[in-house]
Each structure stands twice: as C-alpha cells, then as structure tokens.
Amino acid sequence: MKTCLTGKRRYRNQLDARIALANTRRRDRSEKRAYQCPSCHGWHLTSQAA
Ligand SMILES: [Zn+2]
C-alpha cells in the first residue's frame, strides 16, 4: 500500500475507511470521521470535527 504524504493510513474507499473507523472507536481511539484526501484520493481517518 502506498503511503500518503500526510503519513496517514490510506483506505481504498469510504466503506473501508468507515469499517476501520468503527474498529478504531471500539479501541477508544480519537478518530471521529472518515474523509477523502485531496492529495492521494484515498480515504483517511481524522480526529478533527467536520
Ligand atoms: Zn491522502
């Protein structure tokens, strides 16, 4: 898997990102939502509110 310049883990599509987000929440991490990255066009998780 290529790494985005943001250094974040990249997901292929919104579904993958949302599944990862659900798993992350289960572990009490801080990520709150998924968003599509403008630089790699993949999906990342962020702790920032929309
Ligand atoms: Zn990216």
mmCIF file of the protein (N, C-alpha, C, O) and its ligand, coordinates in Angstrom:
data_MODEL
# 
_entry.id   MODEL 
# 
loop_
_entity.id 
_entity.type 
_entity.pdbx_number_of_molecules 
1 polymer     1 
2 non-polymer 1 
# 
_entity_poly.entity_id                      1 
_entity_poly.type                           'polypeptide(L)' 
_entity_poly.nstd_linkage                   no 
_entity_poly.nstd_monomer                   no 
_entity_poly.pdbx_seq_one_letter_code       MKTCLTGKRRYRNQLDARIALANTRRRDRSEKRAYQCPSCHGWHLTSQAA 
_entity_poly.pdbx_seq_one_letter_code_can   MKTCLTGKRRYRNQLDARIALANTRRRDRSEKRAYQCPSCHGWHLTSQAA 
_entity_poly.pdbx_strand_id                 A 
# 
loop_
_entity_poly_seq.entity_id 
_entity_poly_seq.num 
_entity_poly_seq.mon_id 
_entity_poly_seq.hetero 
1 1  MET n 
1 2  LYS n 
1 3  THR n 
1 4  CYS n 
1 5  LEU n 
1 6  THR n 
1 7  GLY n 
1 8  LYS n 
1 9  ARG n 
1 10 ARG n 
1 11 TYR n 
1 12 ARG n 
1 13 ASN n 
1 14 GLN n 
1 15 LEU n 
1 16 ASP n 
1 17 ALA n 
1 18 ARG n 
1 19 ILE n 
1 20 ALA n 
1 21 LEU n 
1 22 ALA n 
1 23 ASN n 
1 24 THR n 
1 25 ARG n 
1 26 ARG n 
1 27 ARG n 
1 28 ASP n 
1 29 ARG n 
1 30 SER n 
1 31 GLU n 
1 32 LYS n 
1 33 ARG n 
1 34 ALA n 
1 35 TYR n 
1 36 GLN n 
1 37 CYS n 
1 38 PRO n 
1 39 SER n 
1 40 CYS n 
1 41 HIS n 
1 42 GLY n 
1 43 TRP n 
1 44 HIS n 
1 45 LEU n 
1 46 THR n 
1 47 SER n 
1 48 GLN n 
1 49 ALA n 
1 50 ALA n 
# 
loop_
_struct_asym.id 
_struct_asym.entity_id 
A 1 
B 2 
# 
loop_
_chem_comp.id 
_chem_comp.type 
_chem_comp.mon_nstd_flag 
ALA 'L-peptide linking' y 
ARG 'L-peptide linking' y 
ASN 'L-peptide linking' y 
ASP 'L-peptide linking' y 
CYS 'L-peptide linking' y 
GLN 'L-peptide linking' y 
GLU 'L-peptide linking' y 
GLY 'peptide linking'   y 
HIS 'L-peptide linking' y 
ILE 'L-peptide linking' y 
LEU 'L-peptide linking' y 
LYS 'L-peptide linking' y 
MET 'L-peptide linking' y 
PRO 'L-peptide linking' y 
SER 'L-peptide linking' y 
THR 'L-peptide linking' y 
TRP 'L-peptide linking' y 
TYR 'L-peptide linking' y 
ZN  non-polymer         . 
# 
_pdbx_entity_nonpoly.entity_id   2 
_pdbx_entity_nonpoly.name        ? 
_pdbx_entity_nonpoly.comp_id     ZN 
# 
_pdbx_nonpoly_scheme.asym_id         B 
_pdbx_nonpoly_scheme.entity_id       2 
_pdbx_nonpoly_scheme.mon_id          ZN 
_pdbx_nonpoly_scheme.ndb_seq_num     1 
_pdbx_nonpoly_scheme.pdb_seq_num     101 
_pdbx_nonpoly_scheme.auth_seq_num    101 
_pdbx_nonpoly_scheme.pdb_mon_id      ZN 
_pdbx_nonpoly_scheme.auth_mon_id     ZN 
_pdbx_nonpoly_scheme.pdb_strand_id   A 
_pdbx_nonpoly_scheme.pdb_ins_code    . 
# 
loop_
_atom_site.group_PDB 
_atom_site.id 
_atom_site.type_symbol 
_atom_site.label_atom_id 
_atom_site.label_alt_id 
_atom_site.label_comp_id 
_atom_site.label_asym_id 
_atom_site.label_entity_id 
_atom_site.label_seq_id 
_atom_site.pdbx_PDB_ins_code 
_atom_site.Cartn_x 
_atom_site.Cartn_y 
_atom_site.Cartn_z 
_atom_site.occupancy 
_atom_site.B_iso_or_equiv 
_atom_site.pdbx_formal_charge 
_atom_site.auth_seq_id 
_atom_site.auth_comp_id 
_atom_site.auth_asym_id 
_atom_site.auth_atom_id 
_atom_site.pdbx_PDB_model_num 
ATOM   1   N  N  . MET A 1 1  ? 0.843   -1.198 0.000  1.00 0.00 ? 1   MET A N  1 
ATOM   2   C  CA . MET A 1 1  ? 0.000   0.000  0.000  1.00 0.00 ? 1   MET A CA 1 
ATOM   3   C  C  . MET A 1 1  ? 0.881   1.253  0.000  1.00 0.00 ? 1   MET A C  1 
ATOM   4   O  O  . MET A 1 1  ? 1.799   1.375  0.812  1.00 0.00 ? 1   MET A O  1 
ATOM   5   N  N  . LYS A 1 2  ? 0.602   2.151  -0.889 1.00 0.00 ? 2   LYS A N  1 
ATOM   6   C  CA . LYS A 1 2  ? 1.342   3.414  -0.909 1.00 0.00 ? 2   LYS A CA 1 
ATOM   7   C  C  . LYS A 1 2  ? 1.006   4.243  0.331  1.00 0.00 ? 2   LYS A C  1 
ATOM   8   O  O  . LYS A 1 2  ? -0.077  4.128  0.905  1.00 0.00 ? 2   LYS A O  1 
ATOM   9   N  N  . THR A 1 3  ? 1.941   5.056  0.714  1.00 0.00 ? 3   THR A N  1 
ATOM   10  C  CA . THR A 1 3  ? 1.704   5.933  1.856  1.00 0.00 ? 3   THR A CA 1 
ATOM   11  C  C  . THR A 1 3  ? 1.418   7.336  1.357  1.00 0.00 ? 3   THR A C  1 
ATOM   12  O  O  . THR A 1 3  ? 2.117   7.849  0.484  1.00 0.00 ? 3   THR A O  1 
ATOM   13  N  N  . CYS A 1 4  ? 0.405   7.942  1.905  1.00 0.00 ? 4   CYS A N  1 
ATOM   14  C  CA . CYS A 1 4  ? 0.068   9.311  1.548  1.00 0.00 ? 4   CYS A CA 1 
ATOM   15  C  C  . CYS A 1 4  ? 1.085   10.276 2.143  1.00 0.00 ? 4   CYS A C  1 
ATOM   16  O  O  . CYS A 1 4  ? 1.734   9.953  3.138  1.00 0.00 ? 4   CYS A O  1 
ATOM   17  N  N  . LEU A 1 5  ? 1.230   11.444 1.551  1.00 0.00 ? 5   LEU A N  1 
ATOM   18  C  CA . LEU A 1 5  ? 2.168   12.432 2.082  1.00 0.00 ? 5   LEU A CA 1 
ATOM   19  C  C  . LEU A 1 5  ? 1.746   12.941 3.458  1.00 0.00 ? 5   LEU A C  1 
ATOM   20  O  O  . LEU A 1 5  ? 2.555   13.528 4.176  1.00 0.00 ? 5   LEU A O  1 
ATOM   21  N  N  . THR A 1 6  ? 0.501   12.722 3.825  1.00 0.00 ? 6   THR A N  1 
ATOM   22  C  CA . THR A 1 6  ? 0.071   13.107 5.166  1.00 0.00 ? 6   THR A CA 1 
ATOM   23  C  C  . THR A 1 6  ? 0.602   12.132 6.206  1.00 0.00 ? 6   THR A C  1 
ATOM   24  O  O  . THR A 1 6  ? 0.586   12.422 7.403  1.00 0.00 ? 6   THR A O  1 
ATOM   25  N  N  . GLY A 1 7  ? 1.076   10.965 5.745  1.00 0.00 ? 7   GLY A N  1 
ATOM   26  C  CA . GLY A 1 7  ? 1.585   9.969  6.668  1.00 0.00 ? 7   GLY A CA 1 
ATOM   27  C  C  . GLY A 1 7  ? 0.499   9.119  7.299  1.00 0.00 ? 7   GLY A C  1 
ATOM   28  O  O  . GLY A 1 7  ? 0.781   8.240  8.112  1.00 0.00 ? 7   GLY A O  1 
ATOM   29  N  N  . LYS A 1 8  ? -0.747  9.386  6.921  1.00 0.00 ? 8   LYS A N  1 
ATOM   30  C  CA . LYS A 1 8  ? -1.859  8.630  7.489  1.00 0.00 ? 8   LYS A CA 1 
ATOM   31  C  C  . LYS A 1 8  ? -2.056  7.336  6.721  1.00 0.00 ? 8   LYS A C  1 
ATOM   32  O  O  . LYS A 1 8  ? -1.651  7.207  5.566  1.00 0.00 ? 8   LYS A O  1 
ATOM   33  N  N  . ARG A 1 9  ? -2.677  6.394  7.379  1.00 0.00 ? 9   ARG A N  1 
ATOM   34  C  CA . ARG A 1 9  ? -3.038  5.167  6.699  1.00 0.00 ? 9   ARG A CA 1 
ATOM   35  C  C  . ARG A 1 9  ? -4.122  5.470  5.671  1.00 0.00 ? 9   ARG A C  1 
ATOM   36  O  O  . ARG A 1 9  ? -5.056  6.228  5.933  1.00 0.00 ? 9   ARG A O  1 
ATOM   37  N  N  . ARG A 1 10 ? -3.977  4.863  4.501  1.00 0.00 ? 10  ARG A N  1 
ATOM   38  C  CA . ARG A 1 10 ? -4.908  5.156  3.414  1.00 0.00 ? 10  ARG A CA 1 
ATOM   39  C  C  . ARG A 1 10 ? -5.851  3.982  3.183  1.00 0.00 ? 10  ARG A C  1 
ATOM   40  O  O  . ARG A 1 10 ? -5.432  2.825  3.185  1.00 0.00 ? 10  ARG A O  1 
ATOM   41  N  N  . TYR A 1 11 ? -7.104  4.287  2.988  1.00 0.00 ? 11  TYR A N  1 
ATOM   42  C  CA . TYR A 1 11 ? -8.096  3.266  2.688  1.00 0.00 ? 11  TYR A CA 1 
ATOM   43  C  C  . TYR A 1 11 ? -8.581  3.443  1.259  1.00 0.00 ? 11  TYR A C  1 
ATOM   44  O  O  . TYR A 1 11 ? -8.633  4.555  0.732  1.00 0.00 ? 11  TYR A O  1 
ATOM   45  N  N  . ARG A 1 12 ? -8.936  2.319  0.643  1.00 0.00 ? 12  ARG A N  1 
ATOM   46  C  CA . ARG A 1 12 ? -9.277  2.353  -0.779 1.00 0.00 ? 12  ARG A CA 1 
ATOM   47  C  C  . ARG A 1 12 ? -10.541 3.131  -1.066 1.00 0.00 ? 12  ARG A C  1 
ATOM   48  O  O  . ARG A 1 12 ? -10.651 3.798  -2.095 1.00 0.00 ? 12  ARG A O  1 
ATOM   49  N  N  . ASN A 1 13 ? -11.496 3.045  -0.158 1.00 0.00 ? 13  ASN A N  1 
ATOM   50  C  CA . ASN A 1 13 ? -12.779 3.690  -0.416 1.00 0.00 ? 13  ASN A CA 1 
ATOM   51  C  C  . ASN A 1 13 ? -13.441 4.028  0.913  1.00 0.00 ? 13  ASN A C  1 
ATOM   52  O  O  . ASN A 1 13 ? -12.924 3.718  1.986  1.00 0.00 ? 13  ASN A O  1 
ATOM   53  N  N  . GLN A 1 14 ? -14.590 4.667  0.812  1.00 0.00 ? 14  GLN A N  1 
ATOM   54  C  CA . GLN A 1 14 ? -15.251 5.133  2.027  1.00 0.00 ? 14  GLN A CA 1 
ATOM   55  C  C  . GLN A 1 14 ? -15.681 3.970  2.912  1.00 0.00 ? 14  GLN A C  1 
ATOM   56  O  O  . GLN A 1 14 ? -15.644 4.077  4.138  1.00 0.00 ? 14  GLN A O  1 
ATOM   57  N  N  . LEU A 1 15 ? -16.082 2.875  2.308  1.00 0.00 ? 15  LEU A N  1 
ATOM   58  C  CA . LEU A 1 15 ? -16.527 1.732  3.099  1.00 0.00 ? 15  LEU A CA 1 
ATOM   59  C  C  . LEU A 1 15 ? -15.384 1.195  3.950  1.00 0.00 ? 15  LEU A C  1 
ATOM   60  O  O  . LEU A 1 15 ? -15.554 0.958  5.146  1.00 0.00 ? 15  LEU A O  1 
ATOM   61  N  N  . ASP A 1 16 ? -14.235 1.007  3.344  1.00 0.00 ? 16  ASP A N  1 
ATOM   62  C  CA . ASP A 1 16 ? -13.074 0.524  4.102  1.00 0.00 ? 16  ASP A CA 1 
ATOM   63  C  C  . ASP A 1 16 ? -12.751 1.476  5.254  1.00 0.00 ? 16  ASP A C  1 
ATOM   64  O  O  . ASP A 1 16 ? -12.452 1.045  6.368  1.00 0.00 ? 16  ASP A O  1 
ATOM   65  N  N  . ALA A 1 17 ? -12.816 2.761  4.968  1.00 0.00 ? 17  ALA A N  1 
ATOM   66  C  CA . ALA A 1 17 ? -12.496 3.750  5.992  1.00 0.00 ? 17  ALA A CA 1 
ATOM   67  C  C  . ALA A 1 17 ? -13.516 3.702  7.122  1.00 0.00 ? 17  ALA A C  1 
ATOM   68  O  O  . ALA A 1 17 ? -13.155 3.813  8.294  1.00 0.00 ? 17  ALA A O  1 
ATOM   69  N  N  . ARG A 1 18 ? -14.776 3.539  6.778  1.00 0.00 ? 18  ARG A N  1 
ATOM   70  C  CA . ARG A 1 18 ? -15.821 3.511  7.817  1.00 0.00 ? 18  ARG A CA 1 
ATOM   71  C  C  . ARG A 1 18 ? -15.704 2.262  8.673  1.00 0.00 ? 18  ARG A C  1 
ATOM   72  O  O  . ARG A 1 18 ? -15.946 2.312  9.879  1.00 0.00 ? 18  ARG A O  1 
ATOM   73  N  N  . ILE A 1 19 ? -15.340 1.153  8.070  1.00 0.00 ? 19  ILE A N  1 
ATOM   74  C  CA . ILE A 1 19 ? -15.129 -0.078 8.846  1.00 0.00 ? 19  ILE A CA 1 
ATOM   75  C  C  . ILE A 1 19 ? -13.957 0.125  9.802  1.00 0.00 ? 19  ILE A C  1 
ATOM   76  O  O  . ILE A 1 19 ? -14.027 -0.253 10.971 1.00 0.00 ? 19  ILE A O  1 
ATOM   77  N  N  . ALA A 1 20 ? -12.886 0.721  9.297  1.00 0.00 ? 20  ALA A N  1 
ATOM   78  C  CA . ALA A 1 20 ? -11.727 0.969  10.139 1.00 0.00 ? 20  ALA A CA 1 
ATOM   79  C  C  . ALA A 1 20 ? -12.078 1.931  11.267 1.00 0.00 ? 20  ALA A C  1 
ATOM   80  O  O  . ALA A 1 20 ? -11.605 1.788  12.394 1.00 0.00 ? 20  ALA A O  1 
ATOM   81  N  N  . LEU A 1 21 ? -12.906 2.904  10.947 1.00 0.00 ? 21  LEU A N  1 
ATOM   82  C  CA . LEU A 1 21 ? -13.326 3.877  11.958 1.00 0.00 ? 21  LEU A CA 1 
ATOM   83  C  C  . LEU A 1 21 ? -14.114 3.177  13.068 1.00 0.00 ? 21  LEU A C  1 
ATOM   84  O  O  . LEU A 1 21 ? -13.916 3.461  14.249 1.00 0.00 ? 21  LEU A O  1 
ATOM   85  N  N  . ALA A 1 22 ? -14.994 2.276  12.690 1.00 0.00 ? 22  ALA A N  1 
ATOM   86  C  CA . ALA A 1 22 ? -15.775 1.531  13.677 1.00 0.00 ? 22  ALA A CA 1 
ATOM   87  C  C  . ALA A 1 22 ? -14.848 0.708  14.564 1.00 0.00 ? 22  ALA A C  1 
ATOM   88  O  O  . ALA A 1 22 ? -15.035 0.666  15.780 1.00 0.00 ? 22  ALA A O  1 
ATOM   89  N  N  . ASN A 1 23 ? -13.860 0.058  13.976 1.00 0.00 ? 23  ASN A N  1 
ATOM   90  C  CA . ASN A 1 23 ? -12.906 -0.736 14.753 1.00 0.00 ? 23  ASN A CA 1 
ATOM   91  C  C  . ASN A 1 23 ? -12.087 0.157  15.671 1.00 0.00 ? 23  ASN A C  1 
ATOM   92  O  O  . ASN A 1 23 ? -11.780 -0.213 16.804 1.00 0.00 ? 23  ASN A O  1 
ATOM   93  N  N  . THR A 1 24 ? -11.739 1.332  15.173 1.00 0.00 ? 24  THR A N  1 
ATOM   94  C  CA . THR A 1 24 ? -10.944 2.267  15.964 1.00 0.00 ? 24  THR A CA 1 
ATOM   95  C  C  . THR A 1 24 ? -11.732 2.759  17.173 1.00 0.00 ? 24  THR A C  1 
ATOM   96  O  O  . THR A 1 24 ? -11.190 2.868  18.273 1.00 0.00 ? 24  THR A O  1 
ATOM   97  N  N  . ARG A 1 25 ? -12.989 3.050  16.970 1.00 0.00 ? 25  ARG A N  1 
ATOM   98  C  CA . ARG A 1 25 ? -13.821 3.519  18.085 1.00 0.00 ? 25  ARG A CA 1 
ATOM   99  C  C  . ARG A 1 25 ? -13.905 2.470  19.178 1.00 0.00 ? 25  ARG A C  1 
ATOM   100 O  O  . ARG A 1 25 ? -13.944 2.791  20.366 1.00 0.00 ? 25  ARG A O  1 
ATOM   101 N  N  . ARG A 1 26 ? -13.932 1.221  18.764 1.00 0.00 ? 26  ARG A N  1 
ATOM   102 C  CA . ARG A 1 26 ? -14.023 0.141  19.732 1.00 0.00 ? 26  ARG A CA 1 
ATOM   103 C  C  . ARG A 1 26 ? -12.797 0.140  20.640 1.00 0.00 ? 26  ARG A C  1 
ATOM   104 O  O  . ARG A 1 26 ? -12.860 -0.285 21.794 1.00 0.00 ? 26  ARG A O  1 
ATOM   105 N  N  . ARG A 1 27 ? -11.674 0.627  20.095 1.00 0.00 ? 27  ARG A N  1 
ATOM   106 C  CA . ARG A 1 27 ? -10.445 0.652  20.894 1.00 0.00 ? 27  ARG A CA 1 
ATOM   107 C  C  . ARG A 1 27 ? -10.242 2.004  21.588 1.00 0.00 ? 27  ARG A C  1 
ATOM   108 O  O  . ARG A 1 27 ? -9.158  2.287  22.100 1.00 0.00 ? 27  ARG A O  1 
ATOM   109 N  N  . ASP A 1 28 ? -11.283 2.832  21.603 1.00 0.00 ? 28  ASP A N  1 
ATOM   110 C  CA . ASP A 1 28 ? -11.227 4.121  22.296 1.00 0.00 ? 28  ASP A CA 1 
ATOM   111 C  C  . ASP A 1 28 ? -10.166 5.061  21.738 1.00 0.00 ? 28  ASP A C  1 
ATOM   112 O  O  . ASP A 1 28 ? -9.521  5.794  22.487 1.00 0.00 ? 28  ASP A O  1 
ATOM   113 N  N  . ARG A 1 29 ? -9.992  5.039  20.445 1.00 0.00 ? 29  ARG A N  1 
ATOM   114 C  CA . ARG A 1 29 ? -9.070  5.985  19.831 1.00 0.00 ? 29  ARG A CA 1 
ATOM   115 C  C  . ARG A 1 29 ? -9.830  7.273  19.535 1.00 0.00 ? 29  ARG A C  1 
ATOM   116 O  O  . ARG A 1 29 ? -11.040 7.359  19.749 1.00 0.00 ? 29  ARG A O  1 
ATOM   117 N  N  . SER A 1 30 ? -9.116  8.256  19.046 1.00 0.00 ? 30  SER A N  1 
ATOM   118 C  CA . SER A 1 30 ? -9.710  9.584  18.935 1.00 0.00 ? 30  SER A CA 1 
ATOM   119 C  C  . SER A 1 30 ? -10.300 9.908  17.557 1.00 0.00 ? 30  SER A C  1 
ATOM   120 O  O  . SER A 1 30 ? -10.970 10.928 17.394 1.00 0.00 ? 30  SER A O  1 
ATOM   121 N  N  . GLU A 1 31 ? -10.053 9.049  16.573 1.00 0.00 ? 31  GLU A N  1 
ATOM   122 C  CA . GLU A 1 31 ? -10.568 9.362  15.243 1.00 0.00 ? 31  GLU A CA 1 
ATOM   123 C  C  . GLU A 1 31 ? -12.086 9.433  15.236 1.00 0.00 ? 31  GLU A C  1 
ATOM   124 O  O  . GLU A 1 31 ? -12.760 8.589  15.827 1.00 0.00 ? 31  GLU A O  1 
ATOM   125 N  N  . LYS A 1 32 ? -12.612 10.434 14.571 1.00 0.00 ? 32  LYS A N  1 
ATOM   126 C  CA . LYS A 1 32 ? -14.045 10.679 14.620 1.00 0.00 ? 32  LYS A CA 1 
ATOM   127 C  C  . LYS A 1 32 ? -14.763 10.478 13.301 1.00 0.00 ? 32  LYS A C  1 
ATOM   128 O  O  . LYS A 1 32 ? -15.954 10.168 13.268 1.00 0.00 ? 32  LYS A O  1 
ATOM   129 N  N  . ARG A 1 33 ? -14.032 10.655 12.220 1.00 0.00 ? 33  ARG A N  1 
ATOM   130 C  CA . ARG A 1 33 ? -14.730 10.542 10.944 1.00 0.00 ? 33  ARG A CA 1 
ATOM   131 C  C  . ARG A 1 33 ? -13.748 10.199 9.828  1.00 0.00 ? 33  ARG A C  1 
ATOM   132 O  O  . ARG A 1 33 ? -12.531 10.306 9.978  1.00 0.00 ? 33  ARG A O  1 
ATOM   133 N  N  . ALA A 1 34 ? -14.323 9.785  8.712  1.00 0.00 ? 34  ALA A N  1 
ATOM   134 C  CA . ALA A 1 34 ? -13.518 9.479  7.534  1.00 0.00 ? 34  ALA A CA 1 
ATOM   135 C  C  . ALA A 1 34 ? -13.681 10.604 6.528  1.00 0.00 ? 34  ALA A C  1 
ATOM   136 O  O  . ALA A 1 34 ? -14.743 11.221 6.447  1.00 0.00 ? 34  ALA A O  1 
ATOM   137 N  N  . TYR A 1 35 ? -12.625 10.873 5.757  1.00 0.00 ? 35  TYR A N  1 
ATOM   138 C  CA . TYR A 1 35 ? -12.724 11.910 4.729  1.00 0.00 ? 35  TYR A CA 1 
ATOM   139 C  C  . TYR A 1 35 ? -11.870 11.501 3.538  1.00 0.00 ? 35  TYR A C  1 
ATOM   140 O  O  . TYR A 1 35 ? -10.914 10.737 3.674  1.00 0.00 ? 35  TYR A O  1 
ATOM   141 N  N  . GLN A 1 36 ? -12.226 12.018 2.378  1.00 0.00 ? 36  GLN A N  1 
ATOM   142 C  CA . GLN A 1 36 ? -11.454 11.702 1.183  1.00 0.00 ? 36  GLN A CA 1 
ATOM   143 C  C  . GLN A 1 36 ? -10.330 12.706 1.053  1.00 0.00 ? 36  GLN A C  1 
ATOM   144 O  O  . GLN A 1 36 ? -10.540 13.918 1.111  1.00 0.00 ? 36  GLN A O  1 
ATOM   145 N  N  . CYS A 1 37 ? -9.115  12.169 0.873  1.00 0.00 ? 37  CYS A N  1 
ATOM   146 C  CA . CYS A 1 37 ? -7.933  13.005 0.827  1.00 0.00 ? 37  CYS A CA 1 
ATOM   147 C  C  . CYS A 1 37 ? -7.772  13.657 -0.546 1.00 0.00 ? 37  CYS A C  1 
ATOM   148 O  O  . CYS A 1 37 ? -7.857  12.971 -1.564 1.00 0.00 ? 37  CYS A O  1 
ATOM   149 N  N  . PRO A 1 38 ? -7.544  14.967 -0.590 1.00 0.00 ? 38  PRO A N  1 
ATOM   150 C  CA . PRO A 1 38 ? -7.376  15.654 -1.874 1.00 0.00 ? 38  PRO A CA 1 
ATOM   151 C  C  . PRO A 1 38 ? -6.040  15.352 -2.540 1.00 0.00 ? 38  PRO A C  1 
ATOM   152 O  O  . PRO A 1 38 ? -5.910  15.556 -3.747 1.00 0.00 ? 38  PRO A O  1 
ATOM   153 N  N  . SER A 1 39 ? -5.050  14.877 -1.805 1.00 0.00 ? 39  SER A N  1 
ATOM   154 C  CA . SER A 1 39 ? -3.752  14.637 -2.435 1.00 0.00 ? 39  SER A CA 1 
ATOM   155 C  C  . SER A 1 39 ? -3.579  13.212 -2.959 1.00 0.00 ? 39  SER A C  1 
ATOM   156 O  O  . SER A 1 39 ? -2.920  13.012 -3.979 1.00 0.00 ? 39  SER A O  1 
ATOM   157 N  N  . CYS A 1 40 ? -4.157  12.221 -2.283 1.00 0.00 ? 40  CYS A N  1 
ATOM   158 C  CA . CYS A 1 40 ? -3.980  10.849 -2.780 1.00 0.00 ? 40  CYS A CA 1 
ATOM   159 C  C  . CYS A 1 40 ? -5.290  10.233 -3.244 1.00 0.00 ? 40  CYS A C  1 
ATOM   160 O  O  . CYS A 1 40 ? -5.289  9.141  -3.813 1.00 0.00 ? 40  CYS A O  1 
ATOM   161 N  N  . HIS A 1 41 ? -6.398  10.908 -3.013 1.00 0.00 ? 41  HIS A N  1 
ATOM   162 C  CA . HIS A 1 41 ? -7.723  10.441 -3.408 1.00 0.00 ? 41  HIS A CA 1 
ATOM   163 C  C  . HIS A 1 41 ? -8.111  9.148  -2.726 1.00 0.00 ? 41  HIS A C  1 
ATOM   164 O  O  . HIS A 1 41 ? -9.071  8.486  -3.119 1.00 0.00 ? 41  HIS A O  1 
ATOM   165 N  N  . GLY A 1 42 ? -7.356  8.796  -1.701 1.00 0.00 ? 42  GLY A N  1 
ATOM   166 C  CA . GLY A 1 42 ? -7.755  7.692  -0.839 1.00 0.00 ? 42  GLY A CA 1 
ATOM   167 C  C  . GLY A 1 42 ? -8.546  8.253  0.329  1.00 0.00 ? 42  GLY A C  1 
ATOM   168 O  O  . GLY A 1 42 ? -8.888  9.435  0.352  1.00 0.00 ? 42  GLY A O  1 
ATOM   169 N  N  . TRP A 1 43 ? -8.829  7.405  1.283  1.00 0.00 ? 43  TRP A N  1 
ATOM   170 C  CA . TRP A 1 43 ? -9.617  7.833  2.440  1.00 0.00 ? 43  TRP A CA 1 
ATOM   171 C  C  . TRP A 1 43 ? -8.777  7.718  3.704  1.00 0.00 ? 43  TRP A C  1 
ATOM   172 O  O  . TRP A 1 43 ? -8.016  6.765  3.873  1.00 0.00 ? 43  TRP A O  1 
ATOM   173 N  N  . HIS A 1 44 ? -8.925  8.698  4.588  1.00 0.00 ? 44  HIS A N  1 
ATOM   174 C  CA . HIS A 1 44 ? -8.212  8.680  5.866  1.00 0.00 ? 44  HIS A CA 1 
ATOM   175 C  C  . HIS A 1 44 ? -9.204  8.908  6.995  1.00 0.00 ? 44  HIS A C  1 
ATOM   176 O  O  . HIS A 1 44 ? -10.354 9.292  6.787  1.00 0.00 ? 44  HIS A O  1 
ATOM   177 N  N  . LEU A 1 45 ? -8.702  8.651  8.212  1.00 0.00 ? 45  LEU A N  1 
ATOM   178 C  CA . LEU A 1 45 ? -9.493  8.938  9.410  1.00 0.00 ? 45  LEU A CA 1 
ATOM   179 C  C  . LEU A 1 45 ? -8.905  10.165 10.072 1.00 0.00 ? 45  LEU A C  1 
ATOM   180 O  O  . LEU A 1 45 ? -7.693  10.375 10.041 1.00 0.00 ? 45  LEU A O  1 
ATOM   181 N  N  . THR A 1 46 ? -9.758  10.970 10.668 1.00 0.00 ? 46  THR A N  1 
ATOM   182 C  CA . THR A 1 46 ? -9.275  12.161 11.363 1.00 0.00 ? 46  THR A CA 1 
ATOM   183 C  C  . THR A 1 46 ? -9.993  12.341 12.688 1.00 0.00 ? 46  THR A C  1 
ATOM   184 O  O  . THR A 1 46 ? -11.138 11.918 12.849 1.00 0.00 ? 46  THR A O  1 
ATOM   185 N  N  . SER A 1 47 ? -9.323  12.962 13.619 1.00 0.00 ? 47  SER A N  1 
ATOM   186 C  CA . SER A 1 47 ? -9.942  13.257 14.910 1.00 0.00 ? 47  SER A CA 1 
ATOM   187 C  C  . SER A 1 47 ? -10.577 14.639 14.915 1.00 0.00 ? 47  SER A C  1 
ATOM   188 O  O  . SER A 1 47 ? -11.227 15.029 15.885 1.00 0.00 ? 47  SER A O  1 
ATOM   189 N  N  . GLN A 1 48 ? -10.384 15.386 13.812 1.00 0.00 ? 48  GLN A N  1 
ATOM   190 C  CA . GLN A 1 48 ? -10.933 16.730 13.748 1.00 0.00 ? 48  GLN A CA 1 
ATOM   191 C  C  . GLN A 1 48 ? -12.411 16.698 13.383 1.00 0.00 ? 48  GLN A C  1 
ATOM   192 O  O  . GLN A 1 48 ? -12.836 15.911 12.536 1.00 0.00 ? 48  GLN A O  1 
ATOM   193 N  N  . ALA A 1 49 ? -13.175 17.544 14.018 1.00 0.00 ? 49  ALA A N  1 
ATOM   194 C  CA . ALA A 1 49 ? -14.590 17.639 13.694 1.00 0.00 ? 49  ALA A CA 1 
ATOM   195 C  C  . ALA A 1 49 ? -14.752 18.262 12.303 1.00 0.00 ? 49  ALA A C  1 
ATOM   196 O  O  . ALA A 1 49 ? -13.883 18.990 11.823 1.00 0.00 ? 49  ALA A O  1 
ATOM   197 N  N  . ALA A 1 50 ? -15.878 17.955 11.679 1.00 0.00 ? 50  ALA A N  1 
ATOM   198 C  CA . ALA A 1 50 ? -16.102 18.460 10.325 1.00 0.00 ? 50  ALA A CA 1 
ATOM   199 C  C  . ALA A 1 50 ? -16.211 19.973 10.308 1.00 0.00 ? 50  ALA A C  1 
ATOM   200 O  O  . ALA A 1 50 ? -16.400 20.566 9.246  1.00 0.00 ? 50  ALA A O  1 
HETATM 201 ZN ZN . ZN  B 2 .  ? -4.034  11.006 1.386  1.00 0.00 2 101 ZN  A ZN 1 
# 
